[in-house]
Amino acid sequence: MLINTWGLGQGVTSLGLIVNILNIIIFIRQGFKESVNVSLFLLTISDLGSLVFVFFLNLVTTGTTAWIAMERCLCIITPLKVKSLITSRRTVVFVCVLYLISTAS
């Protein structure tokens, strides 16, 4: 699950964002005289919107995991100072900010 979400999932999502942006540019250049172009353009916009949401959702998961990894690393590097550096309040604020960014997207 983690490998799919961080590696493969985020890579495919990033590629999808790039391709959808290129499709939007192409459809705008072609014009909207034909109904097929309008339909495909709107499908591209819809897909882009869903991919943006998935992209930020994956970032929230990755960000939370990175926070945990940093905390564990600090436990090894500075075992006596980690309690003052990483507090419960700072953890809650960090995770809430990540969730707010995800929700805003």
N, C-alpha and C positions, 0 to 999 in steps of 0.2 A: 504494500500500500504506500509506504513512504517513498520507495524508489519510483513508483509510478507517479506520485503526486509531485515530488520535487524535480526529478530528472526528466522523465519522458513526458509527463503531463504539462509541466511548465514549458518545456521545449516546443511541444506541439502547439500549445496555446500561443506562445510568442510567434511562432511561424504563422499561425492562423491570423493573428493581429496584423502582421506585415502584409500577408496576401490579401486580406480584406481591404486594407487601406489602398493597396495597388488596384484592386478591383473598383473601388469607389472612384479613383482617379480616372480609370479607363472608361467607366460608364458616364462620367461627367463629360469627358472628351467626345464620346460617341453621340451624346445627346439623348433626349428622351422622346423622340418622335415615334418610336415603336414601343408598343405596350410590353414587349418582352424585356426591353432594357429597363423599363420602370420596375417591373416585377423583380428582376434580378438585382437591381440596385437596392430595392427595399429589403430583399432577402439578405444582401450583403450588410446593410445597416443593422438588421436584426441580429445577424450572426456576430458582427463586431461588438454589439452591446453585450451579448451573452459571454463572449470571450473575455471582454474587459472584466466582467464580474468574476469569472473563473480565475483570471490572472491574479487579481487582488486577493481572492480567497486563498489561492496557493501561497501568495506572499505572507498572508497572516499565519498560515500553518508553518511556513518556513521561518518566519520571524520569531514565533514562539519557540520553536525548536532551537534556533540560534541563541535565543536568550538563555535557555536551559543549558546549552553547551557552554556558553560563556560563564555562566554561574559555576558549573562544574570545573572549568578550567581555572577560574579564580580560586576555587577551593584548593587546588594543587599549588598554584603560584604564590598566593598570599593567604594561607589558611587562617591566620589570626585576624585579618582585616576584612574577610569576605562578608561577615555579618554586618559590618558597618557600610560596605559598598553596595551590596544587594539586599535591600530591605523588602519586607512584604509590601509596603506601600509603593515602592518604586516598581516592583513587579506588577502590581495591580494597574498602576498608571500606564506602564509600557504595553501590557496586553490590551487594556481598554483603548489606547490610542490606535493600536493595530486593528482592533475590531471596528472602531469608528471609521478608519480609512476604508476598510472593507465594506462597511455598510454604506458609506457615502458613494462608493463606486457603483 
